[in-house]
C-alpha cells in the first residue's frame, strides 16, 4: 500500500530522473556491427529502419531524418507552404511545431485547445481559417490522438494540407487507424526521451509518392542521389542539385539503434500502461488533481503522464508544487507552457494573456510525472508517495469535491 503523509526526509534517497532510455545488448551489437562495416552515414541500415517503420505504421513511405523537427519542416517545404501563408496549430506544444512555420516565412496561427485532452480544438481551428490559410498541424499531445475526422473535414472544406505532429505518438491509433497516415504527412521523433529512441532522429511518413520523393531529395542537400548510391558497385554516377535542400538525413548509427527499439515498442508500451494504471488508481481520489484523458476508439501511446494540479484548491502555484515534488527526489517535466505567451511569439505576433483561455489554464497547471520502461514498480510507488505528500502539504482546509 502506498503510504502518505508529510515528513522532512525526501521520499527517495536517490534522484529518479524524469526519463531514462532502455537500451539492450541488441542495440549495442548492431551499433558495433555498423561501426565495423565501414559505412556510418545514410545507407543500408537506414533503409531497413525506414522499411520496418513504414510496415509498423502501415504507410507507403517512411523517410529517415535527423529529427522530428526536420520532418515538420520538410513537410512544409515539400507542400509549398511559404511566405505569407498561414498555418494553424496549437499553443500547447514544443516550440519546434511553430518554429518551422516561421522558418518558412509563413505565419503560425494558434487555436485554443480542448480542456480535457489538451489537444487542438477542431471548432477553434475553423474559426481561424482565412483565405491565406494553407495547412493545419495538429499535435497528438502525450500520445493521445487529436480528433482527426473533424480536422480532416475542415481540411477538405477549405482545401488545406494536414501535417501530423506525431512526435509523441509512435504507437497511437485513432478509430482503428495508425497515426502517421491520417493527413498528408506526419513527423515522428526519436529523441532521447521518446518512446523509442535513436538518440536524435526522426521519421516522416506519407502515402503521397510525389511528396515522399521530394522529401527524400530535400533531406540531403537537394541532390539527386544519396552518397551510398553514388559510390556503389554499379560505378560512379553524377548527381544534380534539384532543390536548395538541407542536411536532415538520418545516418546508419542512429538507424542501428532504431531497428531494435522498434522491435520493443509494444513491450515498452505495456510497461508504461502498468505504471499509468498505478498512477490512475492512486490519484483518482485526489480532487486537486485532474487526470490525463482516456478515450474510446483510440490507442493511447502514453508517452507522458500529465496531471493538472488545481491550484485554485491549493495554497501554492504549480511551480511551487513542481519544486516540492523535485525536492522529494522525483524528476518532473512541463508539457507545455503556452507558446503564444513565450517572448518571441508574444512580441512578434501580438499575442496576449486571455487569447486562449483553455491553453493558459493548462499552461499554469500541468506537471508531467516519470513514465518509462526503465522504471520499476518501486519507482512508480515513490512518485505516487511524493505527489500525495506534496498535495497534502499544500491542500486548503476546504477541499474540492471529486
N, C-alpha and C positions, 0 to 999 in steps of 0.2 A: 504494500500500500504506500502511496506517495505521502510523505509527511509534509505538514505545513507549519507555518509559524515563523516568527521573527527570531533571528539570532545574530549576534555580532559577527561570528565567523562566516566566511563565504560558504556557499553550498558545496563548492568543489575546491580541492587543494590545487589542482592544475587547471589551466585555461582550456576550455573546449572551443576550438576555432569555429567560426561561422560555417566554414566549409573546408573539406579536405578531400582531394580526389582519391578514388580507389583504383589503383593500378596493380596489375599482377605480373606474373612471370611471362605470360603470353605477350604482353605489350613490350616488355624488356627484350625478349628474344627476337621479336620482329624488328625492333629498332636496331639491334645489333646486326641482324641479317642485312638490314638496309645499309648500315654504315659499311659493312664489308662488301656490299655489292658493287661499290664504286659509283653508284648513281644516287644522289641525295635530293635533287630537286624534283620538279613535277615529272612523273614517269609512271611506271607500271603499277606501283602501289597506290598512287593517287587514283589511277583508273579503276583499280579493284575496289577501293573505298567508294568511289562515285557509283560504281555498278551496284554494290550491295546496298548503299544508301537509297538509291533510286528504287530498288526492289522493296526495301522496307517501307518507304513512303507510298509506293505504288504510282510513281510518276515516270514519264518518258526520259527525263533528263535530270541529272544531278551534277553540278559543276563545282569542283572543289576550289575553295578560296582561302585567303589568309585570315579572314574574319567574317562574322555575320554582318558587320557594318559594310564590308565590301559588297556583300550580296545585295543589301538595300541600295547602295549607291549604283551598282552596275544595273540593277533592275530599272532604276530611274533613267539612267543614261540610255540603255537599250530601248526603252519605251518612248524615248524622245521627250521626256519631261525636262523643261529648261526655263530660261529667263522669262519672267512674267507669269509663269504658270502657278497655280495654287494646288497644294496637296493637303488633304485633311487627315489629321492624325490625333492622337490622344496626348494630353498633357501629363498623364501618369505613365511615364516611360523613361528609359535611359536616354541621355542626350543624343546618342547616335541616331535614333529614329528621326529626329528633326534636323540634326546637323547635316545629314546627307541631302536633305531638301535644300538647305541653304547653299551647300556646295554646288548645286545645280543652278543657283541664282533663281530658284523658284521660291515661293512664299509658303512657309508652314502655317496652316490654319488649324488651330486646335478646336476640338469639340469636347464637350463635357462627358463624363463617364457615368456608367450605371453604378449606383451606390452599393449594390450587392456584390457584383462581380469585379468591380473596379476596371472593367473593360470599356472601351469607347461605346457610347450610346448611339445606335443607328438613327434614332429620331433626331439627335443633335447633329449628326453628320449631315442629314438632308437640309437642315436649316443653314448650313454653312456653304452649300453649293452655290457657285456663281458661274457665269459664262467662262471664267478663267480657270475653273477647277478642272484638273486633268486626272487626278488619282486619289485613292484612299489608301492609307497604310494603317490597317488595324493591327493591334499588338495583343497577342494571346498571353496576357499577363499571368505569370506564375505557372503557365501551362493550362490555364482554363480558356477554352476557345471563345472567341467573340461570336456574336450572332451573325454567322456568315450568310445565312439565307437572306436576311434583311439587308445586309451590306451588299450582297450580290444584286439584289433587286434594285437598290439605289444606283449601283454602277451601271446596270443595264438601262435604267430610265434616263440617266444623264450622260451615257457613253463615257464612263470613267474606267480607268485601269485600277486593279486591286493588287497591291503588293503586301503579302502577309509578313509581318514581323514575327517570325516563329522562333526567336532566339531562346525562348523558354519552353518550347513545345515539341520536342522530337517525338514523344510518344502520344501526343494529343490526337483525339479523334472527335469529330463533330457529326453527329447523326449518321454514324457508320462510315464516314469518310475521313481519311487522314488529313490533318493539317499539312499544308505543303502542296495541295492540289486544288485548293478552294478559290484561288484567284489566278491572276496572270502569271505571278511568280511568288516565291517565298524565300525568305532568308533565314537560315539556321545558324546558330553559334555553337562552337565547341571550345569556348574559353575555359580556363582552368576550373571555374566554379560551376560549369554547366553539368547537365545530367549525364552526358558523355563528353569527354574532353580529348582534344589533341594538343593541349597546352594553349595555343592560339589556333584559330582556324574557323572555317565556316563553310556553308554549302548553299548554293542557290538551286532551287528546284522549279521546274516548269514542265508543262506539256506542250509548249509552243516551240516547234522546231526552229523557226527563224530566230526567235528570241534567244534560245539556247546557243545557237551558232554564234550569234553576235556577242553574247556574254563570254563565251569561251575564247573569243579573239580579244575582246576588251581586257580580260583579266591579265593578259601577258603582253603589255605594250601595244596592243592593237596590230600585232604582226600575224602573218598568215599561217605559221607553222610553229608548234611547240618545239622547244630545244631538243627534247629526246627524240623527236621525229627527224629534226634537221640532221642529226648526227647518227642516224640509224644505218643498218646494214645495206639498205637499198641505195645508198650513196647520197652525197650531199645534194640538197636542193635549195635553191634560193628562196628567200621569203620576201614578202612585200608588206609595207605598212599600210594597213587598210583603214585604221582609225587612230586617233591620238589616244592610245589606251593607257592602262595603269599597270602597276606591279602588284597585283592582287592574287597571284596564283598560290594554291596550296602546294607543299612540297612533300616528298615521299617519307621523310622522317615523321612529319605530322600524320600522314595517312597511315603509317605503320601502327601508330597508337590507335587511331580511329577504327581501323579494321576490327580490332579485338574489343574495343569499347562498345562498338555497335552490337557485337555478339552477346554482350552482357546487359543490354539496355533494359530488357523486360525484367531480368532478375533484379537489377538496381531499383526499378520501379516498385517491385513487390516489397522490397525492404523499406523504401520510403513510405509506402502506404501503411505498413505496420506502425511506423512511428507517428504518421499522421493520425491514425486511429487512436493511438495513445494520447496524443495532444487533444483531439476532439473530445474524448471521454473525460479528460481532466478539466478542460476549460469550458465545457458546455454549461456547467453550473455556475460560472462566474459571470455575473451580469455586467461587469465593467469591461468585458472582452467580447468583441464581435469576431466570430469565427470566419474562416475563408468559405467561399461559396461551394456548394455541392449541387450538381445538376443532373437531370435525366438526359438520356440520348447523347451523352458525351463520355469520352475517356480523358480523365484529367492526368496530366503529366506530373503533377505535384512537384514541380521544380522548386517552389518556395512554399513555406507555411507562413502566410501573412496574417497576423492578427491586427485588429484596430482596437486600441485602448481608448475607452470612452472617457476622455479626460474631464468631461463635464461632471462625472461621478467620482472623480479622484481629486486629491489635494495637490497634484503635481501635473506638469505638462508631459508630453511624450518624451522629450529629450531627457528629462529627469528620470522618468521610468526606464528609458533605454540605458542610461548610465548606471542606474541601480542594478539592472539585470547584468550588465557587464561586470559590475563590482562583485557579483556572485561567481565570477569566472566563466561566464557564458557569453560567447560571441554572438553578435546580432548584426542585422543589416536593415537598411531602409529602402523599400522598393515601392514608390519613389516619392521624393519631394516634387511638387507640381512644377513642371518645366516652364510654364508660362510666367512664373514668378522668379525664375532664375535670372540673374542680371542681364545676360546677353539678350534673351528673348523678351524680357520686360522692357528693356531700353530700346531695342531695335524695332519692336512691333507694337509698342504702346499697350502691352497687356497690363492689367492691374488687378489687385485683390477684388474679388466679387465677380469676376468674369466667368468662372467655372466653379460654382459652389460645391458640387459633389467632389470634384478633384481636390479642392482646397481643404474640405473636411477630412478626406482620407489622408492628404499630404501631411497634416498635423498629427495624425494618429497611428499610422502604420508602423509596425515593427515586424521584421522577418526573423523567425527563430531557426536554429540549426535543423536541417533536414537532409541527410545524405547517407549513403550506404556504408561509409566508413565509420559511422557512429555505432554505438552499442545500445542495447535497451537501457543499460545503466546511465548512459549519456542522456538519452531521452528523458529518463526519470529525473535527472538533475536539472534539465531545462524546465520541466514541469514544476519542480520544487522551487526553483528560482523565481519563476513568474508568479506562482501563487504567493510566495513570501513577499515579493515587491508589491503586488496588488494589495495584499492585506495591510502592508505598512502605510500605503497612501490612500486607503479607502476612506471615503466620507462616512460619517455616522449614519446619514440617511442613504440607504442603498437603492440602486435601481432594481426594478423587477425584471427578471429574465424573460 
